[in-house]
Structure formats: C-alpha cells, structure tokens
Amino acid sequence: MNTSSSSSSSAFVLYVDHEGHPAPLSLCYHATASRRLASSVDRHPPSTMTEVDSAYCPQCLSFHDATTASNLGYCPKPTCRLCPLCRSVASIVVITGNTTDNYNGNDGNDDNDTTAVVAVYQCGNHHQRCHWNSKSCGIQQPIVRSSTKDDTDTLMIEADELEKVTTELGIQWKQRTEQRNQAAEEQYKSLLSTLQGLAKDQIKGLRSTTTTTTSTTTSLPSRYFPTMKRSNNNFQDGPEGWSVKALEDSIQQRERLYMAANQQPIGEYEAPFVSLEVETTIHPSLYNAPVESILLQPNQISTTTTTTSLSSSLLSSSSSNTLETSLLLPLPIPLRPRKSRRCRAELAEGRPGILLKPKLNPLEGDSSLRTGHGQWWKKDSSATEVVPRVSVSIHASDGTRHAFLLKVSNPTLGLVRLKLAPSNYRGEKDCWDDDPKNNNNNTNTNNNTSSSLLEHVLVDPLTQQTVDAQLIIPIANNNNNNTDFNATISTTTTQQQTETCELEAAEDSFLELGKTTSDNIPEQVAKWDAADVLLESKLSHSHHDSSMSMKLVGQKKSVAWFEVVLMEPNQATTTTTTTTTTASSSSSSSSSSYRAIPLALQIQVGGGSWESSLVQTQQLEEDDPKDYISFDVVIVWQNLMD
C-alpha cells in the first residue's frame, strides 16, 4: 500500500463562524458570554461589522470624533504636512536663501545690519534623496536676524516666534490651496447647476403628458431623451407594434445626440472629448512613478530620453522646472480611524457584541501583559485567547483513507473539558438564496442550498494563501435507509464522539522560556505512526458502518492529542448525502487537490469548565446534565495521491 505522509505544513484547521464561513483561528472572535463564533474574513454575508469611533493624526496624535473626521478627513494643524513628492512627513525648518533679500526690498548687493532667513516646509527625507521644500511653491515666512549674532545662532528661533511662524505658514498654505482650487470649484458649481437644470427639465417632461384616443405619450426632452415612435407599417415584430427598424433608428439617434452633446459647452466651460483608445505618450520609465513626479517633467519629453536624465530631472531644482514645482503644495496628513468591531448576530439580539475596541491613545500599551488581556486594546475578544486551539501534527494518506493526529491546546487560564464529535456542517450557504426565516443561533447547516465545494478559502492569513477544497461529508451508517444526513448524524453521535478530556490551565509563555518540550509529549503520542494506523484501521470499501473514526490518544497538562481516521465515500454515497451543488462547483471539485472534513469541537460549560468565556449554563434534561457548546472546525489538507 502506497502511503504518503507529511507534517502539518500542508494541512490547515479552520473554524466556522455563525454565518458558515471557514476562517483561520487568528481571524475569529468570540464575544463575551456568546455561544457562537464570528470572523473577519471577506465573505458574504459577513459575520462582523466595523464602526469608526474616532480618528487621530499619526503625527501630532490629536483626536477628532467620527463626525468631524468624516467631514474633515485631514489634520487641520499647520505642523502636519506631507511632502508632495515622496509622501514623507514635512517639518518646519529655518534656512537661508538668495530669495529672502526680495522681502527686505534690496537687491542683495547692499550692506545691511541684518541677515534674512526664511522658515519653510522641508521634506523629512531631505538628507537622502528628496530635496523638496516649500520655497519652490512660494510658501515661506521671512525672519529677520541681526548680523551681530554668530553664524551658529542665525538659524536658532525662539518658541514663541516659532509658533507665530507656524501660524503664518498655515495661513499661506490655506490661501494658496483655495487659490489653486478656485477654478475647479467654480467649474464644479457650474456643472452642478447645469445638471440640476437638466433634472428639472426631465421632471417637467415626465409630468406633461398628452392623452389621445389611442395612447398616452410622455413628453421628454428630445435632446437627451429621444422617444421612439410606433411603427405604422404592416410588418410588426411585437404585440405592441414596435419594429426592429424603429429600435435601430432610435439607437443611431441616441448615438448622434451623444456625440453632438460632447461638442457643446457644459455651463460656462467647454468639456473636451478624450478618447480612451488613444495610446499614452508617457516615457516607460515613468509608468510606476507618482503623478507629482510626472508633473515635474518639462512639457515635452522625448521618448528616447534615458532613465538617468529623467531621474536627475526629478530631483533637480533648476529654473526650468519652476512653473511645474510651483503647483506642488504641501499635503495635509490624513487622519487614521479608530475602528471597533462588533458581532452582527449579537447586535441583532440586542446585545453590544463588542469584539475589538482600541484604546484612546494609540501609543498606550503594556508588552508585559498577555495578548487579549488589555495589552494593546481596550477590549480584545480574539478567539486565539479563548477558544481551544486545534492543529494538525501529522497526517498521512493512501489515496482513499486519511489519518490525522490532532493537537488541541488550552489557551485560557482555567481548565477546559472538551471532546470531538461528528459535525453536520455541509459547506457555505448560497447567499443569493438566503431565507431570513432560516437564520438561527447555530451555524447555518440546515440550508438546502449550501455547497460542498469551499471556493477561495483563506487558509493562511500571513501569506494570504487561498485554496479550493472539496468538503467530504462522512456517512455515519450507510446501511440505514434514512437518507436524512442530520438524522443520521444525531443517531450515531454518541457512538462516534470521543471521550471527554480535561485540559489544565495554560502556563505563562514567559515562564516557559528556555524549557524543553520533549518531556511534555506522552508515550502513546510519541509512538503514534500514521502508516500503522491506516493498516490497522477497520475502515474499508466493503464495510460502510462508519466512514470516520476518532479517539483520544493521550493528554498531558493543557494539551491533548486526538486520532481521526477518514475514508472517502464513493460517488454514489456522496450523492445521497451531500446537498445541492451547482454545476460550476461539481466541475471544479474534480480538479481540486485539496480535501476538507468537518468536525465538531464540543466544550463543556459549567462545573468549573471554560469559565473565561463567561457563558451561562442552560437548563438541560435530567438524563444529560452537562451543557456543551459546539464549534464546527474544518480540516483542510492537500491530497498528494491525486
């Protein structure tokens, strides 16, 4: 028997949120006292939502509420500016220059008792490659200094004087910005008034109707909304009398009116016609360059210009580029939003459902605290610190049978009792055929429009790796005449689930530094061999009593290991148990080399178990006094035998 074995590098474990989307544990959240999981994966419909609480400037750390941030969008302080070329932070510096003599009314040749210096915005990357400053665009503030001072004190400035200079530079920047945007604002207002007039004409045309004995004709502006007349010939193509010739004439008339409208002015300005089919004449070396760098180039650039000359012209401050650089003003720094994330299902039930809430100060934090316990967030409900972590240590396959050694660890500071059981998860639901009546607290597993093909599933959030995996739904009992999958699972859950294991509280990771982990593995786990498990397995094609088996191999402290053996069902068996799948899904499943199997991670609530979740126990029947919360997990692996 050919057996392929590999480590956990090609196998992934995904958790299913309450909308049925599989996601890595690092992208999952568990709301306080909730019995469901939420995730931030980009799938529809989403299980979480984000809200903007406030915004702050990353330079001065000034805060603004959500309304002000949405209306403003940029930091209003004059000290917060960016270089228009390289987007580095621009600072206010005091420099000397030849142009400062013009502010004093001399030509630079007379002997005076004062030395002129100016305060300008200068790029923070000035000493490396970008030599931009606001002197080229005329934003500068002259500062008078006495010639009796030393050269080292010439560029020194007092705090109160610096505040005045900063305010004056902010006023100049605001005036230059308004002056630059004046023409665009006037054109926008003219265009807006023209469009409003067209809208009024359209509404007026809709209201004016002419009633005749045969039909009622709506009068619309003929310039922009041409009407089609009925065909009076004997060859009528439709029951209403519309002919194909009349339709073609109407299309040609609309095209002529559209071309004529492009030649007419809109408001007080002429709108030039720009064809999208014209090839660009920009130099190839400027394809990936920012727009501001292209504006620095002369008006006529030869296509044979070398890249070296273009690069030197970008960084040069010669007089030939004075007109171009004068248009580049310092850019305001955009505000960064402070976002909080909430669970949509919790909000629908009237609870806050806060999953993430950042701290007020973005620099506030304590690296000595555990992640998720107030380290960098005011509230952090990441599932990585609450939900037990499931990972694949070893998996092997012989083509149709697969063996997995799962490692389950307790991340909380309290004990957790858990077990593995079969899952009735059957894939993501079809969002277009969603029925609001089917929405419930559990994962949407009863939806008949779910697909067994998991398309573009994110398995590694670090590398953004996505795969297409075929979901294998195991059959608990093939000899049973009941074809209802949910009923089949419910009748055999007690026989197929593992025994309950109790995991101790996780120890602090800082206390475990320097300790070896070889002694933490039980002997049964160390001797576990995937090939021997496949050979000794009782699963075969001739015996369909159970297509999946699982058991507890061993446990020690806060870690437990489980064995899962799976046999892929044949095509006939899969057809009777899987749900309706689209034609595209069935065609893609044959070419997919990834497989997936759903499992249920059942965690006991109450009796001292999983107290960190703050979930309240429910009143249960007398024959089953233990309360369990079930989370669906999906094991995704690459079948190397395909």
C-alpha positions in Angstrom: 0.0 0.0 0.0 1.4 3.3 -1.1 1.2 5.8 1.8 2.0 9.5 1.7 2.9 11.2 4.9 3.6 14.8 5.7 3.7 17.2 8.5 1.3 19.9 9.3 2.7 22.3 6.7 0.2 21.2 4.1 -2.8 20.8 6.5 -4.8 23.6 8.0 -7.6 23.8 10.6 -10.3 26.4 10.0 -13.1 27.4 12.4 -16.6 28.0 11.1 -18.4 31.3 12.2 -22.1 31.7 12.7 -22.6 32.5 9.0 -21.0 29.3 7.9 -17.7 30.8 6.7 -14.5 28.8 7.5 -11.7 31.0 8.7 -8.3 30.7 10.5 -8.5 31.0 14.3 -6.4 34.2 14.2 -9.3 35.9 12.3 -12.0 34.6 14.6 -13.6 36.3 17.5 -15.7 35.1 20.5 -18.0 37.7 22.0 -18.4 37.8 25.8 -20.8 35.1 27.0 -21.7 34.1 23.4 -22.3 30.6 22.1 -21.1 31.4 18.6 -18.0 32.5 16.7 -17.5 35.4 14.4 -14.8 36.1 11.9 -13.4 39.0 9.9 -12.9 37.1 6.6 -14.0 38.8 3.5 -17.0 36.6 2.7 -20.7 37.4 2.1 -22.7 37.7 4.3 -20.2 39.0 6.8 -20.4 37.9 10.5 -18.9 41.1 11.9 -19.2 44.8 11.2 -16.8 47.7 11.9 -17.6 51.1 13.3 -15.4 54.2 13.3 -15.3 55.6 16.9 -13.0 58.5 16.3 -9.9 59.4 14.3 -6.4 60.7 15.2 -3.5 62.3 13.4 -0.5 59.9 13.3 1.9 62.9 13.5 0.5 65.1 16.4 -1.8 62.4 17.9 -4.7 64.9 18.1 -8.1 63.2 18.3 -11.3 64.0 16.4 -14.8 62.5 16.8 -16.3 60.4 14.0 -18.4 63.2 12.6 -15.5 65.7 12.4 -13.2 63.1 11.0 -15.7 62.2 8.2 -16.3 65.8 7.2 -12.6 66.9 7.5 -10.5 63.8 6.8 -7.2 65.6 7.3 -5.4 67.1 10.3 -6.0 70.9 10.4 -2.8 71.8 12.3 -0.2 73.7 10.2 2.6 71.5 11.5 1.1 68.3 10.0 2.1 68.3 6.3 3.5 65.8 3.9 6.0 66.1 1.0 4.0 66.1 -2.3 6.7 64.1 -4.0 7.7 61.2 -1.7 4.8 61.4 0.9 7.3 61.8 3.8 6.5 64.0 6.8 7.5 67.6 6.1 8.8 69.6 9.0 9.2 73.4 9.5 12.9 74.4 9.2 14.7 77.7 9.1 17.1 78.1 6.1 18.9 80.9 4.4 18.4 81.7 0.7 19.0 84.2 -2.0 15.3 84.9 -2.4 15.0 86.3 1.1 16.5 89.6 0.0 13.5 90.4 -2.1 11.3 90.5 1.0 13.5 93.3 2.5 13.4 95.4 -0.5 17.1 95.2 -1.6 18.9 93.6 -4.4 21.3 91.6 -2.3 24.3 93.8 -3.0 23.8 96.5 -0.3 25.5 96.1 3.1 22.9 95.9 5.8 22.9 95.2 9.6 20.5 92.3 9.2 20.7 88.8 7.7 17.5 87.4 6.2 16.4 83.8 6.8 13.1 82.1 6.0 11.0 79.3 7.5 9.7 76.7 5.1 8.3 73.3 4.9 11.0 70.8 4.1 10.8 67.1 3.3 11.9 64.8 6.1 13.8 62.7 3.6 15.9 65.7 2.6 19.3 64.2 3.5 18.8 61.1 1.4 17.1 61.7 -2.0 14.2 64.1 -1.9 15.3 67.8 -1.8 11.8 69.4 -1.9 10.9 72.4 0.2 8.0 74.8 0.1 10.2 77.7 -1.2 9.6 76.5 -4.8 5.8 77.0 -4.4 6.2 80.3 -2.6 5.2 79.2 0.9 7.8 80.8 3.2 8.0 83.2 6.1 10.9 85.6 6.3 12.6 86.0 9.7 14.8 89.0 10.4 18.1 88.3 12.3 20.7 90.7 13.5 24.1 90.4 11.9 25.8 90.7 15.2 24.8 87.2 16.1 27.1 84.3 15.5 26.6 82.1 12.5 25.5 79.2 14.7 22.8 81.4 16.3 21.4 82.7 12.9 19.2 79.7 12.4 18.0 79.5 16.0 14.5 80.5 16.8 12.5 81.1 20.0 9.5 79.0 20.9 7.0 82.0 20.7 8.5 83.1 17.4 8.3 79.5 16.1 4.6 79.5 17.0 4.0 82.7 15.0 5.9 81.4 12.0 3.9 78.2 12.1 0.6 80.0 12.1 1.7 82.2 9.3 2.8 79.3 7.2 -0.5 77.6 7.8 -2.3 80.8 6.6 -0.2 80.9 3.5 -0.9 77.2 2.7 -4.6 77.7 3.1 -4.7 80.8 0.8 -2.6 79.0 -1.8 -4.8 75.9 -1.6 -8.0 78.0 -2.0 -6.5 79.9 -4.9 -5.5 76.7 -6.6 -8.9 75.0 -6.2 -10.9 78.1 -7.1 -11.2 77.3 -10.8 -12.1 73.7 -10.1 -14.8 74.7 -7.6 -16.3 77.2 -10.0 -16.4 74.6 -12.7 -18.0 72.1 -10.3 -20.6 74.6 -9.3 -21.4 75.4 -12.9 -21.6 71.7 -13.8 -23.8 71.1 -10.8 -26.2 73.9 -11.7 -26.4 72.6 -15.3 -27.2 69.1 -14.1 -29.9 70.4 -11.8 -31.4 72.2 -14.7 -31.4 69.0 -16.8 -33.1 67.2 -13.9 -35.8 69.8 -13.6 -36.4 69.6 -17.4 -36.7 65.8 -17.1 -39.2 66.0 -14.2 -41.2 68.6 -16.1 -41.3 66.4 -19.2 -42.5 63.4 -17.1 -45.3 65.5 -15.7 -46.5 66.8 -19.0 -48.5 64.1 -20.7 -50.7 64.2 -23.8 -53.7 61.9 -23.7 -55.1 60.7 -27.0 -57.7 58.3 -28.0 -55.2 55.6 -28.8 -52.3 56.0 -26.4 -50.8 58.3 -23.8 -47.4 59.7 -24.9 -44.9 61.0 -22.3 -43.1 64.2 -23.4 -39.4 64.1 -22.6 -36.6 66.5 -23.5 -35.8 65.4 -27.0 -32.1 66.5 -26.7 -31.2 63.9 -24.1 -34.1 61.5 -24.0 -35.3 60.8 -27.6 -38.6 59.0 -27.9 -39.4 56.1 -30.2 -42.5 56.2 -32.4 -44.6 53.3 -33.1 -44.2 51.5 -36.4 -47.1 52.1 -38.7 -46.0 49.5 -41.3 -47.7 46.2 -41.7 -44.7 44.3 -40.6 -44.9 44.5 -36.8 -42.4 42.5 -34.8 -44.1 42.7 -31.4 -47.6 42.7 -29.9 -47.2 46.4 -29.1 -46.2 47.3 -32.6 -42.5 48.0 -32.1 -40.3 47.1 -35.0 -36.6 46.3 -35.1 -36.1 49.1 -37.6 -37.6 51.6 -35.2 -35.3 50.3 -32.4 -32.2 50.6 -34.7 -33.1 54.1 -35.7 -33.5 55.1 -32.0 -30.1 53.7 -31.2 -28.5 55.7 -34.0 -30.3 58.8 -33.0 -29.1 58.5 -29.4 -25.5 58.0 -30.6 -25.7 61.1 -32.8 -27.1 63.2 -29.9 -24.4 61.9 -27.6 -21.6 62.8 -30.0 -23.2 66.2 -30.5 -23.5 66.8 -26.8 -19.8 66.3 -26.4 -19.1 69.2 -28.7 -21.3 71.6 -26.7 -20.1 73.5 -23.6 -21.4 72.5 -20.2 -22.2 75.6 -18.2 -19.5 78.2 -19.0 -16.8 75.8 -19.8 -16.1 73.5 -22.7 -15.8 69.8 -22.0 -13.0 68.4 -24.2 -13.7 64.9 -25.7 -11.0 62.5 -24.5 -10.8 59.1 -26.2 -9.9 56.1 -24.1 -8.4 54.4 -27.1 -5.5 56.9 -27.6 -2.2 55.4 -26.7 -0.2 57.0 -23.9 2.9 59.0 -24.8 4.5 58.9 -21.4 8.0 57.6 -21.1 8.2 53.9 -20.0 10.4 54.8 -17.0 7.6 56.9 -15.6 4.9 54.2 -15.7 5.2 53.4 -12.0 6.1 56.9 -10.9 3.7 59.1 -8.8 1.7 61.7 -10.6 3.6 64.5 -8.9 6.9 63.3 -10.3 5.4 63.4 -13.8 4.3 67.0 -13.3 7.9 67.9 -12.6 8.9 67.0 -16.1 9.1 69.6 -18.9 6.1 69.9 -21.2 7.7 68.0 -24.0 9.6 64.7 -23.1 11.2 62.7 -25.8 10.5 59.0 -25.8 14.2 58.5 -26.3 15.2 60.2 -23.1 17.2 58.0 -20.8 16.1 57.0 -17.4 19.2 58.6 -15.8 18.3 62.0 -17.2 14.7 61.6 -16.1 15.8 60.7 -12.6 18.2 63.6 -12.3 15.5 66.0 -13.5 13.1 64.7 -10.9 15.5 65.7 -8.1 16.8 68.8 -9.6 15.6 72.3 -8.6 16.6 74.2 -11.7 14.7 77.1 -13.1 13.3 75.1 -16.0 11.0 73.3 -13.6 9.9 76.4 -11.6 6.5 76.5 -13.2 5.9 72.8 -12.5 7.1 72.8 -8.9 5.1 75.9 -8.1 2.0 73.8 -8.4 3.0 71.3 -5.8 1.8 72.4 -2.4 2.4 70.5 0.9 -0.2 67.8 1.5 -2.2 67.6 4.7 -1.8 64.4 6.7 -4.9 62.2 6.5 -6.5 61.0 9.8 -6.4 57.4 10.8 -9.6 55.9 12.1 -10.0 54.1 15.4 -12.2 51.2 14.5 -14.2 48.9 16.7 -15.6 45.5 15.6 -18.9 44.0 16.6 -20.7 40.7 16.1 -23.7 41.1 13.8 -25.6 38.2 15.4 -25.2 39.7 18.9 -26.3 43.1 17.7 -29.4 41.5 16.1 -30.3 40.1 19.5 -30.0 43.4 21.3 -26.6 42.8 22.9 -23.4 45.0 22.3 -21.4 42.2 20.8 -18.1 44.2 21.0 -15.2 42.2 19.7 -12.4 44.7 19.3 -12.2 48.2 20.8 -8.9 50.2 20.6 -7.5 52.3 23.3 -7.8 56.0 23.2 -4.1 56.6 22.9 -2.6 54.6 20.0 0.8 54.6 21.9 -0.7 53.2 25.0 0.1 49.5 25.7 2.0 47.1 28.0 4.1 44.4 26.4 4.4 42.5 29.7 0.7 41.7 29.7 -0.8 38.7 27.9 -2.3 39.2 24.5 -6.0 39.7 24.8 -5.9 40.9 28.4 -5.6 44.6 27.8 -2.2 44.7 26.1 -2.9 46.9 23.2 -6.7 47.0 23.1 -9.3 48.3 25.5 -11.2 45.1 24.7 -10.0 42.2 22.7 -12.2 39.2 22.1 -9.9 37.3 19.8 -10.6 33.6 19.7 -7.0 32.8 19.9 -7.0 33.5 23.7 -10.4 31.9 24.4 -11.2 29.0 22.1 -9.1 25.9 22.3 -6.5 25.7 19.5 -6.7 22.8 17.1 -3.8 22.0 14.8 -2.7 19.0 12.7 0.6 17.5 13.9 0.8 14.6 11.5 -1.4 13.4 8.6 -1.0 10.5 6.2 -3.0 9.2 3.2 -3.1 6.1 1.0 -5.4 7.7 -1.6 -8.8 7.0 -0.1 -8.1 6.7 3.6 -6.6 9.5 5.7 -5.2 9.5 9.2 -4.7 12.7 11.3 -3.1 13.4 14.6 -4.8 16.5 16.0 -3.3 18.6 18.8 -5.7 20.5 21.0 -4.3 23.0 23.5 -6.0 25.2 26.1 -5.1 28.9 25.8 -7.1 30.1 28.8 -6.1 30.5 32.5 -8.7 27.9 33.6 -9.4 24.3 33.0 -11.4 23.2 29.9 -13.3 20.0 29.3 -13.8 19.1 25.7 -14.3 16.3 23.2 -14.6 15.8 19.4 -17.7 14.6 17.6 -19.1 14.4 14.1 -20.3 17.7 12.6 -23.4 18.4 10.5 -21.6 21.3 8.7 -22.2 20.9 4.9 -20.5 24.0 3.5 -21.2 27.6 2.9 -24.7 28.6 2.2 -25.8 30.2 -1.1 -26.1 33.9 -0.1 -28.3 34.6 -3.1 -31.0 32.1 -2.0 -30.8 33.1 1.7 -34.1 33.0 3.6 -34.3 35.2 6.7 -36.5 32.6 8.3 -33.6 30.1 8.4 -31.3 32.4 10.4 -30.8 31.0 13.9 -28.2 31.0 16.6 -26.4 27.9 15.3 -24.3 27.6 12.2 -26.5 27.5 9.1 -26.2 23.8 8.5 -29.8 23.1 7.6 -29.8 25.3 4.5 -30.5 23.1 1.4 -28.7 25.5 -0.9 -25.2 25.0 0.7 -22.3 23.9 -1.5 -19.8 21.1 -0.7 -17.1 23.0 -2.6 -15.3 25.6 -0.5 -14.0 28.1 -3.0 -11.2 30.6 -2.4 -11.0 29.7 1.3 -8.3 31.6 3.2 -6.1 29.1 5.0 -3.0 31.2 5.8 -3.6 34.9 6.8 0.1 35.6 6.9 0.8 34.6 3.3 -2.8 35.2 2.1 -2.9 31.7 0.7 -6.3 30.6 -0.6 -7.4 27.2 -1.8 -10.4 25.4 -3.3 -11.3 22.4 -1.2 -13.8 19.7 -1.7 -15.8 19.1 1.5 -16.1 15.4 2.3 -19.2 14.7 4.4 -18.7 11.3 6.2 -21.5 8.8 6.4 -22.2 7.5 9.9 -24.2 4.5 8.8 -24.6 3.5 5.2 -26.9 0.6 6.0 -29.6 2.9 7.4 -32.4 3.5 5.0 -32.8 7.1 6.4 -31.2 9.4 3.9 -31.5 12.5 6.1 -28.0 13.5 7.0 -28.9 15.4 10.1 -30.9 12.4 11.5 -28.1 10.0 10.6 -25.5 12.1 12.5 -27.8 12.6 15.5 -28.4 8.8 15.9 -24.7 8.0 15.8 -23.2 11.0 17.6 -22.9 9.1 20.9 -21.1 6.2 19.3 -18.6 8.3 17.2 -17.7 11.1 19.6 -14.5 10.8 21.7 -14.3 10.7 25.5 -14.2 14.0 27.3 -10.7 15.1 28.4 -9.9 17.8 30.9 -7.2 20.2 30.0 -5.3 22.2 32.7 -4.8 25.9 32.6 -2.2 27.2 30.2 1.0 28.4 31.8 2.5 31.8 31.1 4.7 31.8 28.0 7.3 33.9 29.7 7.7 31.2 32.4 8.2 28.5 29.7 11.2 30.2 28.0 14.2 28.0 28.0 12.4 24.8 28.9 12.5 21.8 26.7 9.2 20.4 25.4 10.3 16.8 24.7 9.1 15.6 28.1 5.6 17.1 27.6 4.6 14.5 24.9 3.0 11.4 26.3 4.4 8.0 25.3 1.3 7.0 23.3 1.6 10.1 21.2 5.3 9.7 20.6 4.8 6.1 19.3 1.9 7.0 17.1 2.5 6.1 13.5 0.2 7.1 10.7 1.1 4.2 8.4 0.4 1.7 11.1 -2.9 3.4 11.9 -4.0 3.1 8.3 -3.1 -0.6 8.1 -4.8 -1.5 11.3 -7.9 0.6 10.5 -11.1 -1.3 10.1 -12.4 1.2 7.5 -12.7 -0.3 4.0 -14.8 -0.1 0.9 -16.7 -3.2 1.8 -17.6 -2.0 5.3 -19.6 1.2 5.5 -20.8 1.2 9.0 -18.7 4.2 9.7 -16.6 6.2 7.3 -14.8 8.1 10.1 -13.5 7.2 13.5 -11.9 9.3 16.2 -10.4 8.7 19.6 -8.3 10.3 22.3 -4.7 9.2 22.0 -3.3 11.0 25.1 -3.1 14.2 27.1 -0.7 16.0 29.4 -1.4 19.2 31.2 -3.0 21.7 28.8 -2.6 19.7 25.6 -4.5 16.7 24.3 -4.0 14.6 21.1 -6.8 13.0 19.1 -6.7 10.5 16.3 -9.0 10.9 13.3 -9.2 8.3 10.5 -11.3 9.0 7.5 -12.3 7.1 4.4 -13.5 9.0 1.4 -17.0 7.7 0.4 -17.6 6.7 -3.2 -19.5 8.9 -5.7 -22.9 7.1 -5.1 -22.6 7.5 -1.4 -21.7 11.2 -1.7 -24.6 11.9 -3.9 -27.2 10.7 -1.4 -25.7 12.7 1.5 -24.4 16.0 0.1 -26.7 18.9 -0.6 -27.5 20.5 -3.9 -24.3 21.7 -5.6 -24.1 24.0 -8.6 -22.7 22.9 -12.0 -19.6 25.0 -11.5 -18.9 23.5 -8.1 -19.2 20.0 -9.3 -16.8 20.6 -12.2 -14.3 22.4 -10.0 -14.3 19.7 -7.3 -12.8 17.1 -9.7 -9.8 19.2 -10.3 -9.3 20.4 -6.7 -6.4 18.7 -5.0 -7.5 19.8 -1.5 -9.9 18.0 0.7 -11.8 19.1 3.8 -13.5 17.2 6.6 -15.8 18.9 9.2 -15.6 18.1 12.9 -17.4 19.4 16.0 -15.3 20.7 18.9 -17.6 20.4 21.9 -16.7 22.4 25.0 -18.3 21.8 28.3 -19.8 24.9 30.1 -20.3 24.9 33.8 -18.7 22.9 36.6 -15.6 25.0 36.5 -15.0 24.4 32.8 -14.3 27.2 30.4 -15.1 30.0 32.9 -13.1 32.5 30.9 -15.9 32.6 28.3 -18.5 33.8 30.8 -21.1 31.7 29.1 -24.1 30.9 31.3 -25.2 27.3 31.5 -28.6 26.3 30.1 -31.2 24.2 31.9 -30.9 20.7 30.4 -32.7 17.5 30.7 -32.1 15.2 33.7 -30.6 12.4 31.7 -27.9 14.8 30.2 -27.0 17.3 32.9 -23.8 18.5 31.1 -24.0 21.6 28.8 -21.8 21.6 25.8 -21.1 24.3 23.2 -20.3 23.0 19.7 -18.0 24.8 17.3 -17.5 23.4 13.8 -13.9 23.1 12.6 -12.8 22.1 9.2 -9.6 20.2 8.5 -8.2 21.2 5.0 -5.3 19.2 3.5 -3.7 18.6 0.1 -4.3 15.1 -1.2 -0.9 14.3 -2.7 -2.2 11.0 -4.2 -4.3 12.9 -6.8 
